[in-house]
Amino acid sequence: MPRYYFDVHDGQRFTDERGQECADLEAAQGEAMARLSRHLQKWPCKWNGGIWTMIVRDDGGNAVATLVISAQS
C-alpha cells in the first residue's frame, strides 16, 4: 500500500514525518478529514477564525490533495 503524509498548517507548520499507509488517494483524503477533525477537537482554543490547511503528500513528497477549512468560534 502507498504511504501518505499529512501536514497541518494553522499559523504554524506541523510536518508529518511518519505518514500512514492508505489503500489509495481516496482513502488518504478521508484520513485527512478525520485527522483535521481530531486536531480541532484536541485544541478547541485554536478556533480563532484562522485558516487551517492539511496537505496530503505521497512518498515522493508531492502534494496530492489539500483540505482547507476556516474555523470560527
Long-range contacts (C-beta under 8 A, 24 or more apart in sequence): 2-28, 2-58, 2-59, 3-58, 3-59, 4-28, 4-31, 4-56, 4-57, 4-58, 4-59, 4-64, 5-56, 5-57, 5-58, 5-61, 6-31, 6-32, 6-35, 6-54, 6-55, 6-56, 6-57, 7-54, 7-55, 7-57, 8-35, 8-36, 8-39, 8-52, 8-53, 8-54, 9-52, 9-53, 9-54, 9-55, 10-39, 10-46, 10-50, 10-51, 10-52, 10-53, 11-50, 16-57, 19-59, 25-56, 25-64, 25-65, 28-56, 28-64, 28-65, 29-56, 29-65, 29-67, 32-56, 32-65, 32-67, 33-67, 36-67, 36-69, 40-71, 46-71, 47-71, 47-72, 47-73, 48-73, 49-73
